[in-house]
Amino acid sequence: PEASDVAAARAKLMAKGGAKKAGNARRTRKAPAAKGGTDDKRLQTTLKRLSTNNIPGIEEANMFKEDGTIVHFKHPKVQAAFQANTYVVTGTPETKSMQELLPGILSQMGPESLQYLQKMASLAGASAT
C-alpha cells in the first residue's frame, strides 16, 4: 500500500462519517448496592468485644444538649460496659424542647440545665411584663 492509496482510503472513510469501531461500547461494571446493615453488624461485634450487658427496665433516656434541647428516647435499649465506662443507648430519638418535657424531667436535670431553666423563666417573666 502506497501512502497516496492510504490517504485516499482515509479521506473516503471520513466522508462516509468517520472511522467507527465495530461492536458495542464496553460496559462498565455496575457496583452492587451497599448493604445498610454492615455498620450495625460491626457495632454489635464491637459491643460484644467490650462485653456489654443489657440493662433492663429503662423507660426513658434523656440527653441534654448545650442549646437547651433534649434528645429523648422512649423505651430505649441500654447496654453498658462498666470496665470501659461505656454506655450504648439505642432506639428512636426525638429532639424536644425543655418546655415539652418539663414536669417529668426536673429530677434528671443537672446544675447546667437548672441554670438554663432559670434563664428561660426570667426571659418569660420579662416578656410577660
C-alpha positions as CSV (number, residue, x, y, z in Angstrom):
1,P,0.0,0.0,0.0
2,E,1.3,3.3,-1.1
3,A,0.9,6.4,1.0
4,S,-1.4,8.0,-1.6
5,D,-3.7,5.0,-1.5
6,V,-3.9,5.0,2.3
7,A,-4.6,8.8,2.3
8,A,-7.3,8.3,-0.3
9,A,-8.9,5.5,1.6
10,R,-8.9,7.6,4.8
11,A,-10.5,10.5,3.0
12,K,-13.2,8.3,1.6
13,L,-13.8,6.8,5.1
14,M,-14.1,10.2,6.7
15,A,-16.5,11.4,4.0
16,K,-18.8,8.4,4.9
17,G,-19.0,9.6,8.5
18,G,-15.7,8.8,10.1
19,A,-14.0,5.7,11.3
20,K,-16.2,3.8,13.7
21,K,-15.4,0.9,15.8
22,A,-17.3,-2.3,15.2
23,G,-19.4,-3.7,18.0
24,N,-20.9,-2.2,21.1
25,A,-19.4,0.1,23.7
26,R,-17.7,-1.7,26.5
27,R,-19.9,-1.7,29.6
28,T,-18.5,-0.5,32.9
29,R,-19.2,-2.9,35.7
30,K,-22.1,-1.8,38.0
31,A,-21.1,-1.8,41.6
32,P,-23.5,-3.9,43.7
33,A,-25.7,-1.9,46.1
34,A,-24.1,-1.5,49.5
35,K,-25.9,-3.3,52.3
36,G,-27.1,-0.9,55.0
37,G,-26.7,-3.4,57.9
38,T,-22.9,-3.7,57.8
39,D,-22.4,-0.8,60.2
40,D,-24.9,-2.3,62.6
41,K,-23.1,-5.7,62.5
42,R,-19.7,-4.0,63.1
43,L,-21.2,-2.1,66.0
44,Q,-22.7,-5.3,67.5
45,T,-19.4,-7.2,67.2
46,T,-17.5,-4.3,68.8
47,L,-20.0,-4.2,71.7
48,K,-19.6,-8.0,72.2
49,R,-15.9,-7.5,72.4
50,L,-16.4,-4.9,75.1
51,S,-18.6,-7.4,76.9
52,T,-21.6,-5.1,77.3
53,N,-24.6,-6.1,79.4
54,N,-28.2,-5.2,78.7
55,I,-29.8,-3.0,81.4
56,P,-33.5,-3.9,81.6
57,G,-36.4,-1.8,82.8
58,I,-35.4,1.6,81.5
59,E,-38.5,3.5,80.4
60,E,-36.9,6.6,79.0
61,A,-33.5,8.2,78.4
62,N,-32.8,11.9,78.0
63,M,-29.6,13.6,76.8
64,F,-29.4,17.3,77.4
65,K,-27.7,19.4,74.7
66,E,-26.0,22.7,75.3
67,D,-28.5,24.7,73.3
68,G,-31.3,23.7,75.7
69,T,-32.9,21.0,73.5
70,I,-33.2,17.4,74.7
71,V,-32.7,14.2,72.8
72,H,-35.5,11.9,74.2
73,F,-35.7,8.1,73.9
74,K,-38.9,6.3,74.8
75,H,-38.2,2.7,75.9
76,P,-34.6,2.5,74.8
77,K,-32.4,-0.5,74.7
78,V,-29.5,0.4,77.0
79,Q,-26.2,-1.6,77.2
80,A,-23.3,-0.9,79.5
81,A,-19.7,-1.9,79.5
82,F,-18.7,-0.9,83.0
83,Q,-15.0,-1.7,82.6
84,A,-14.7,0.6,79.6
85,N,-17.1,3.2,81.1
86,T,-19.2,3.0,78.0
87,Y,-23.0,3.2,77.7
88,V,-24.9,2.5,74.5
89,V,-28.5,3.8,74.1
90,T,-30.4,2.6,71.0
91,G,-33.9,3.4,69.9
92,T,-35.7,6.1,68.1
93,P,-34.6,9.6,69.2
94,E,-36.9,12.6,69.3
95,T,-35.5,16.1,69.7
96,K,-37.7,18.1,72.1
97,S,-37.5,21.4,73.8
98,M,-37.2,21.6,77.6
99,Q,-40.7,23.0,77.9
100,E,-42.3,19.9,76.4
101,L,-40.8,17.5,79.0
102,L,-40.6,19.9,81.9
103,P,-42.6,18.5,84.8
104,G,-41.2,15.0,84.5
105,I,-37.5,15.8,84.0
106,L,-36.8,18.0,86.9
107,S,-35.2,15.1,88.9
108,Q,-32.9,14.4,85.9
109,M,-31.6,17.9,85.5
110,G,-28.0,18.8,86.4
111,P,-26.8,22.2,87.6
112,E,-26.2,23.5,84.0
113,S,-29.8,22.6,82.9
114,L,-31.2,24.2,86.0
115,Q,-29.3,27.5,85.2
116,Y,-30.8,27.3,81.7
117,L,-34.3,26.8,83.1
118,Q,-33.8,29.8,85.4
119,K,-32.7,31.9,82.4
120,M,-35.7,30.8,80.4
121,A,-38.0,31.6,83.3
122,S,-36.5,35.1,83.7
123,L,-36.9,35.7,79.9
124,A,-40.5,34.5,80.0
125,G,-41.2,36.8,83.0
126,A,-39.6,39.8,81.3
127,S,-41.6,39.3,78.1
128,A,-44.8,38.9,80.1
129,T,-44.5,42.3,81.8
